[in-house]
Amino acid sequence: MSNGLRVGIAGYGLAGRFFHGRLLKGSGFEVVGIVTKDDGRANSAREDFPGVAVVSEFSDLLHMDLDLIVIATANSVHASQSIAALEAGVPVVVDKPMALNFSQTEEVVLASRRTGVPITVFFNRRWDSDALTIKKLISEGTLGEVFRLDSRFERFRPNPTAQTWRTTLPASEGGGTLLDLQSHLVSLALDWFGPAAVGYSSIRSVRGMSDDDVVIVLNHASGVDSYLSASAIVGSPGPRIRLMGDKGALVISELDPQEALLRKGKFPVDGVWQENARSKAKLVFGSDEEEYEAVPGSYGSFYEAIKLALVGKGEWPVSTADALAVAKIIDVAREVSVRE
């Protein structure tokens, strides 16, 4: 049953269909408009949301009396579409990154402040099982004084068969791993350990396309160092998470299961998964190790928070200050990279 909140989705590829579309459905939003120029995606939209208006131009969404617009288009138009929606008086969820750089992100945030219309960015990985587990573990103090994080999104795709804008376009047009996966890693590290400066950065293209091998080291004011690796060319990927404290370590080897569930057509109901959404975690103390029960992943919590925020009963799930902080680190990492 719809709760009356009308939403339009711009873009219906991986992000628009499998993430936003299914999470919106699970949270009871009424999806009334979808923007795509691709015939196959248009057919998918109509199958997923019978009766939805499928349009070819973003401007068409602005005339649909919406409570929310979700922007899941190419990175290159995130800023312009966000500003257009804000100026039309429609609150916005924009897929990460909010914009191509700090300057554009600041323009979006200023537009939100000027119009008084809210915007948030979809840093959904903050609701991964491993992300929520780390917060719980830190609060328990099991690892003692945490001093280092290894956080990775590493894959091995030396010869990609599907070449998309993410893998072929330069950073100035929205392509590359720095803007894509590394944005998540930076967002997570800042959320866990607070403000940080870039201590080291290496951004390069190994395959001759967009940047595809990115390593950033963040030095947090809290004393933690975060080693962040996002790469499409690692033949032996490391564990997703290795968190070190002076009393032991947390190791999570595999990716949170929620993306796989969404790709299979599953979605959380009222923010809660009916399927197993826990990562497999273990605590390691030198030669000794033990299983640790991870917190279930909760992507649905993002849109449950959006519902409350839209009716004035809660905060937006990711602040514009967080979006600016991530954009600033991405810019600095590009400036100080030891590779070109």
VEXVO-137688 format. One record per atom (N, C-alpha, C): residue in three letters; x, y, z negated. Coordinates in steps of 0.05 Angstrom, whole numbers, plus 5000, padded with zeros to 4 digits. Atoms other than C-alpha are relative to their C-alpha. Example, Ala and Ser with C-alpha at 12.3 -4.5 7.8 and 13.67 -1.06 7.14 Angstrom:
BEGIN
Ala501849765000Ala524649104844Ala501850245000Ser498449765001Ser527349794857Ser498550224986
END
This chain:
BEGIN
Met501749765000Met500050005000Met501850255000Ser498449754998Ser502750695019Ser499550174975Asn500349815022Asn504051194964Asn499450285010Gly500649744989Gly502451765012Gly502350165009Leu497649854992Leu509651985024Leu500749935029Arg499650054971Arg510552065099Arg502950065007Val497249974993Val517451965128Val500549955029Gly499150054972Gly520752005196Gly502949924999Ile497250104998Ile527151645215Ile501250085027Ala498549934975Ala532051935266Ala502249805004Gly498150214994Gly535951375297Gly499049734990Tyr501150265009Tyr534050635295Tyr501949775008Gly498050214997Gly540650255301Gly500349854974Leu499450155025Leu544049875244Leu499050154976Ala500749855024Ala543150425193Ala497050064998Gly502849935000Gly536250655213Gly498149774996Arg501850235002Arg533049975221Arg500549834976Phe499450215019Phe536549495175Phe500450114971Phe499849885027Phe538149965117Phe497650174993His502149815008His533450555115His497249905005Gly502750104994Gly527450245150Gly499049804979Arg500950225018Arg527249635105Arg499950104971Leu500149895027Leu528850015041Leu497650184996Leu502349835002Leu523450525056Leu497449834998Lys502350185002Lys518449965068Lys499849884973Gly500150125026Gly520349635003Gly499250194978Ser500849805021Ser519250284965Ser497350135006Gly502749914995Gly512450404996Gly499650255015Phe500449764983Phe513750995041Phe498449935025Glu501450044975Glu509451095102Glu501750115023Val498349924977Val514051105163Val498150075023Val501949914980Val510151525213Val501350085027Gly498649924975Gly515551725264Gly502849905000Ile497250104996Ile521951435292Ile501050125026Val498749894976Val526751765341Val502049805011Thr498050164985Thr530351335392Thr499550035029Lys500249994971Lys531751375466Lys500549735013Asp499450274991Asp533450635471Asp497449835000Asp502550154997Asp527750195497Asp499949764981Gly499950235018Gly529949585457Gly499550084971Arg500449905028Arg530249985392Arg497250104996Ala502849915002Ala523550295407Ala498149774996Asn501750245003Asn520449605414Asn500349894971Ser499650095027Ser523649405348Ser498650174980Ala501449815018Ala520850025314Ala497049944999Arg502950054999Arg513849865337Arg499349734987Glu500450255013Glu514549145314Glu500250024969Asp499549975029Asp517149355245Asp497850174987Phe501949825011Phe512049915236Phe497750045020Pro502249984981Pro505649795277Pro498650274997Gly501449745000Gly502450455296Gly501950244997Val498149785003Val508750865286Val500350165027Ala499549844976Ala509951445335Ala503049995006Val497250014991Val516451315373Val500450225019Val499549764984Val519251955402Val502950015008Ser497350004989Ser525452125441Ser501750244990Glu498549765008Glu527352805411Glu499650054970Phe500149955029Phe529052985339Phe498050224993Ser501949785006Ser524953625344Ser497149904998Asp502750105002Asp518753195352Asp499349924972Leu500550085027Leu519452955281Leu499150244983Leu500549775016Leu519053665255Leu497150105001His502849924997His511753725276His498149784990Met501650235009Met509353095240Met499050024972Asp500949975027Asp507653375172Asp501349794981Leu498550205015Leu513052975137Leu500750094972Asp499049955027Asp515052925064Asp503049964999Leu497150075000Leu522052665083Leu500849935028Ile498750094975Ile526552595143Ile502649854992Val497650155003Val531952055144Val501650025026Ile498349964976Ile537752205191Ile502049775001Ala498350234997Ala541151565214Ala501149995029Thr499049974973Thr543851815280Thr503150005000Ala497149994999Ala551051885304Ala501150224982Asn498849815018Asn555752255257Asn500150285011Ser499649744987Ser556652815307Ser497750194998Val502449835002Val549553075298Val498850014972His501150005028His548552965223His499650294990Ala500249735011Ala549953695206Ala497850165014Ser502049844986Ser545754015261Ser497249904995Gln502650105005Gln539853555250Gln499150054971Ser500749945028Ser540153645175Ser499250294996Ile500649725002Ile540154395181Ile497350065013Ala502649954987Ala534354385230Ala497749904983Ala502150105018Ala530253955182Ala499650184976Leu500249825024Leu531854395122Leu498650265007Glu501249744992Glu529955025160Glu497049965007Ala502950064995Ala523354675178Ala498649944974Gly501250055026Gly522154565104Gly499649714992Val500350295005Val522953805104Val502449904985Pro497850125014Pro527253465051Pro501449785017Val498450174982Val532853035080Val501649794984Val497950205006Val536552385068Val501749975025Val498350044977Val542552365114Val502049784994Asp498150225003Asp546751745124Asp502850124998Lys497249905003Lys554051815105Lys501449995027Pro499449765016Pro557952225121Pro497950225005Met502049794996Met553652845111Met500750165025Ala499149854977Ala557853185165Ala502949915007Leu497450084990Leu564453135203Leu502450084983Asn497849895016Asn568653545154Asn498950174978Phe500949845023Phe568453985093Phe498450255009Ser501349754990Ser566554615132Ser497149955008Gln502750074992Gln560554285164Gln498249924976Thr501550085024Thr558453965098Thr499150244984Glu500649755014Glu558754645065Glu497750155013Glu502249874985Glu554254935120Glu497349874993Val502450145006Val549154395106Val499050064972Val500749955028Val549354505031Val499050284996Leu500949725002Leu548655255039Leu497350035013Ala502749994988Ala542655145085Ala497949904980Ser501850115020Ser539454725030Ser499550214978Arg500349805021Arg540755264978Arg498450245010Arg501449764988Arg538255825025Arg497049955003Thr502950064995Thr531755475042Thr498649894975Gly501250125024Gly530655154974Gly498949725005Val500950274992Val529654485009Val502249804993Pro497950185009Pro533353884979Pro501149825022Ile498850204982Ile538153415015Ile501849824983Thr498150185013Thr542052804993Thr501249825021Val498550174981Val547052335026Val499849714991Phe500450285006Phe546351585030Phe502649864995Phe497750155010Phe552351334991Phe498949754986Asn501450235012Asn548650684981Asn501849804986Arg498150185013Arg554950304960Arg500250054970Arg500149955028Arg554150634892Arg498049814986Trp501950195012Trp548550124882Trp500749725009Asp499050274996Asp552649524904Asp500249864973Ser499650155025Ser553048964853Ser502750054987Asp497449955012Asp560449084844Asp500250274988Ala500049735011Ala559449824833Ala498650024973Leu501550005025Leu554249724779Leu501449834979Thr498550175019Thr558449164748Thr502450144989Ile497749855010Ile564549614743Ile499150204978Lys501049815020Lys560450134706Lys499449864974Lys500650155025Lys557949614657Lys502549914986Leu497550115012Leu564849314646Leu501650224987Ile498549785013Ile568049984633Ile498750094974Ser501449925025Ser562650154582Ser500549804978Glu499550215020Glu564049494547Glu502850014989Gly497249985009Gly571549634543Gly501549735002Thr498750274998Thr573248904561Thr502850015011Leu497449994987Leu579149104604Leu501950194986Gly498349815014Gly581849604554Gly500250265016Glu499649754986Glu584750234585Glu500449955029Val499850054971Val583350214659Val502050215012Phe497949824989Phe589250494699Phe500249985031Arg499750024971Arg588650244771Arg497749855012Leu502150134984Leu583450054823Leu501149945027Asp499650074971Asp584449674888Asp497149965011Ser502750014989Ser578149774930Ser500349985031Arg499550054972Arg577649505001Arg497549945016Phe501750104979Phe573349445062Phe501849925023Glu498150094980Glu577949025105Glu498849775017Arg501050194981Arg576148625168Arg502249935020Phe498050074979Phe579848285225Phe498549995026Arg501349984973Arg577148505293Arg502050115020Pro497949904983Pro583348565337Pro499050065029Asn501149964973Asn579248525402Asn497050034998Pro502849975003Pro572448825389Pro498549985027Thr501550034976Thr567348605440Thr498050225004Ala501949774999Ala562449155424Ala501450264993Gln498649755005Gln565749825432Gln497950234998Thr502049805005Thr561350365401Thr501350274994Trp498949745006Trp562151095384Trp501749994975Arg498450025024Arg564850885316Arg502849915006Thr497350114994Thr570650515348Thr501550145022Thr498649884976Thr572150945409Thr500250304998Leu499949715000Leu570651675394Leu502150114981Pro498149885019Pro575752135362Pro498550114975Ala501249915025Ala574552395292Ala498450265004Ser501449754995Ser572453075320Ser497249955011Glu502750074990Glu566452715351Glu498649794983Gly501450175019Gly564852285291Gly501049714999Gly499150275000Gly568751645306Gly502149954978Gly497850085017Gly573651255263Gly499249904973Thr500450135025Thr574250865199Thr500150194976Leu499849815022Leu576051465156Leu497350124993Leu502649895005Leu569151775165Leu497949784993Asp502050225003Asp565651095164Asp500549864973Leu499750165024Leu567950585112Leu501550154977Gln498449875021Gln573051025076Gln498450204984Ser501749825014Ser567651525059Ser498749864976His501250155022His564350985017His502049954977Leu498050065020Leu570850794982Leu500650254983Val499549755014Val572251524964Val497750074981Ser502449945017Ser565151634939Ser499949834975Leu500150185022Leu565551024895Leu502150064979Ala497949945018Ala572251194865Ala499450254983Leu500749755015Leu569951904847Leu497749954981Asp502250065018Asp563551624817Asp500949854975Trp499050165023Trp567351134773Trp501950154982Phe497749905015Phe573351544752Phe500350305001Gly500049715001Gly571852274765Gly501850145021Pro498549844980Pro575452834803Pro502849895005Ala497450114992Ala581852654840Ala501350175021Ala498449884978Ala587352914885Ala501149775017Val498850204981Val590152554946Val502949984994Gly497150045005Gly596852254927Gly501449895024Tyr498850124977Tyr598051884992Tyr497849945021Ser501950064979Ser594651795059Ser501449905025Ser499050114974Ser595951375121Ser497649945017Ile502350034982Ile590951435178Ile501149955028Arg498950074973Arg592451085244Arg498149845016Ser501550184982Ser589750725304Ser501949785009Val498450234992Val592650035313Val499249895027Arg501150124976Arg588049815370Arg499950205023Gly500049814979Gly588850455410Gly497350145005Met502649864997Met581750715398Met499850204977Ser500349825023Ser579051105338Ser501849904978Asp498450105022Asp582851075273Asp498749764988Asp501150265009Asp582050365248Asp501549884977Asp498550105023Asp587050285191Asp500750244982Val499949765017Val586450775134Val500549924971Val499350045028Val589750765065Val500250274986Ile499949765015Ile588651305014Ile500549934970Val499650035028Val591251344943Val499050264986Leu501149785016Leu587351794895Leu501249994972Asn499049975028Asn590352044830Asn497850154985His502249885015His584452174783His501050154976Ala499449855024Ala584752694728Ala499749834975Ser500550185023Ser582352134682Ser502449824994Gly497750175004Gly588951774691Gly500049755018Val500250234983Val586551234739Val501150075028Asp499249984972Asp589851134807Asp498349815017Ser501750174982Ser585250864863Ser501449965027Tyr498750084975Tyr588450494921Tyr497749915019Leu502350054984Leu583250504977Leu500849925029Ser499350104974Ser583950095041Ser497549945016Ala502150064982Ala579150105099Ala501249945027Ser498650084975Ser581349725161Ser498549795015Ala501350194983Ala578849335220Ala502149805012Ile497950154987Ile585549005235Ile501849854979Val498550155021Val587548625171Val499549705003Gly500250284995Gly588847895187Gly499549834975Ser500550145025Ser588547705113Ser498850204980Pro501349805017Pro583448145078Pro500449944970Gly499750035029Gly584548265004Gly497349994987Pro502650005015Pro579148214950Pro498650265002Arg501549754998Arg573648724954Arg500850194977Ile499349835024Ile575348974883Ile502149854983Arg498350095022Arg581148884836Arg500450244982Leu500049785020Leu580449324774Leu501849924977Met498150085020Met586249324725Met499950184975Gly499749875025Gly586349504652Gly502349894984Asp497750115015Asp591649404599Asp499449754985Lys500750255013Lys587748804572Lys499249785020Gly500850204981Gly585948454637Gly499050135026Ala500949904973Ala582948524707Ala497349885007Leu502550104988Leu576348454743Leu500649965030Val499650074972Val576548114811Val497449925013Ile502450074984Ile570848104861Ile501049975029Ser498850064974Ser572847764926Ser498450085024Glu501649974976Glu566947844972Glu498250244999Leu501749774998Leu562348384997Leu497349954986Asp502750015012Asp555948534960Asp498049885020Pro501750154982Pro550348094988Pro497650165012Gln502549874991Gln545048635001Gln499950065030Glu500149954971Glu547048815072Glu499249755015Ala500850254987Ala546448085092Ala497149944997Leu502950035004Leu539548055061Leu498450185017Leu501549814983Leu537248675098Leu500149925029Arg499850094972Arg539848405164Arg498249765006Lys501850234997Lys535647775152Lys497150084998Gly502749915002Gly529448205145Gly498950024972Lys500949985028Lys529048195069Lys500250294991Phe499849745012Phe527848805027Phe499149994971Pro500850015028Pro527248964953Pro497150114997Val502749925005Val520149064926Val500050184975Asp500049815022Asp519249684882Asp502850034988Gly497249965008Gly526849734880Gly501449754990Val498850255011Val527949014857Val500149785020Trp499750224982Trp530648444898Trp498749754989Gln501150265008Gln526847784896Gln502049785004Glu497950194995Glu533147434921Glu502450074982Asn497549955016Asn540047374888Asn501650225013Ala498549774989Ala543548034898Ala502550064982Arg497649975016Arg549547914852Arg502549935015Ser497350084991Ser556847914872Ser501149794981Lys498650195017Lys561247364845Lys502550134988Ala497949855014Ala565847664793Ala501549824981Lys498550145021Lys571347404748Lys501850194986Leu498049865016Leu575647664692Leu502549845000Val497550144999Val582947494697Val501950124979Phe498149925021Phe587947514639Phe502549845005Gly497650154994Gly594447294669Gly499349745013Ser500650264989Ser593946544679Ser497249904992Asp502750085009Asp587046514646Asp497950175015Glu502249854987Glu580546704681Glu497349884992Glu502750095007Glu573146654668Glu498050155018Glu502149874985Glu566746804706Glu498850234984Tyr501449775013Tyr563347464692Tyr497450055015Glu502649964987Glu555947564706Glu499750285010Ala500249744987Ala555448134755Ala497250124997Val502549874999Val549848644753Val498849975028Pro501250024973Pro544848544810Pro500250265016Gly500049774984Gly545649014868Gly497250135002Ser502649865002Ser540149534874Ser499750235019Tyr500449794981Tyr539649924939Tyr497350134998Gly502749905002Gly532249994927Gly499850234980Ser500049785020Ser533950454868Ser500350275013Phe499649754986Phe536150984917Phe497350125008Tyr502649894990Tyr529251064949Tyr497950014978Glu501849965023Glu525650954883Glu500650274987Ala499249745011Ala529551564858Ala499050225018Ile501049804981Ile527651944922Ile497050054995Lys502949975004Lys520251804909Lys499550194976Leu500449835023Leu520752114840Leu500950295004Ala499049734994Ala524952704864Ala498050165017Leu501949864982Leu519852874918Leu497650104986Val502349915015Val514352944867Val500950154974Gly499049845022Gly518753334818Gly500449864974Lys499750155025Lys519852774768Lys502749884996Gly497350115004Gly527252634776Gly502050145018Glu497849884985Glu533952824805Glu500449855026Trp499250144975Trp536252674876Trp502449824994Pro498150205008Pro540552054874Pro503050065004Val497249924996Val546952354902Val500050315003Ser500049704999Ser548453094890Ser501650115023Thr498549864979Thr550853584942Thr502950054991Ala497249975010Ala556953694897Ala501649755006Asp498650254994Asp558752964907Asp500749995030Ala499650004971Ala557953034983Ala502450185007Leu497849824995Leu562653634982Leu502649894991Ala497550115011Ala567753284939Ala501249785018Val499050214982Val568152684986Val501050135026Ala499249874975Ala568553135047Ala502750144997Lys497549875005Lys574253525016Lys502349815000Ile497850205001Ile578352905002Ile500549885028Ile499750104973Ile577052645072Ile501750205017Asp498549794986Asp579653305101Asp503050004991Val497250005010Val585853305056Val501549765009Ala498750254992Ala587352585072Ala500950015029Arg499249974972Arg587352755146Arg502350185003Glu497949814998Glu591853345135Glu502749904991Val497550095011Val597152985094Val500849725009Ser499450274991Ser597052315130Ser502949975010Val497350054991Val603952025141Val500149885028Arg500350104972Arg601451735207Arg498350195016Glu501749834983Glu598152065266Glu498049825015
END
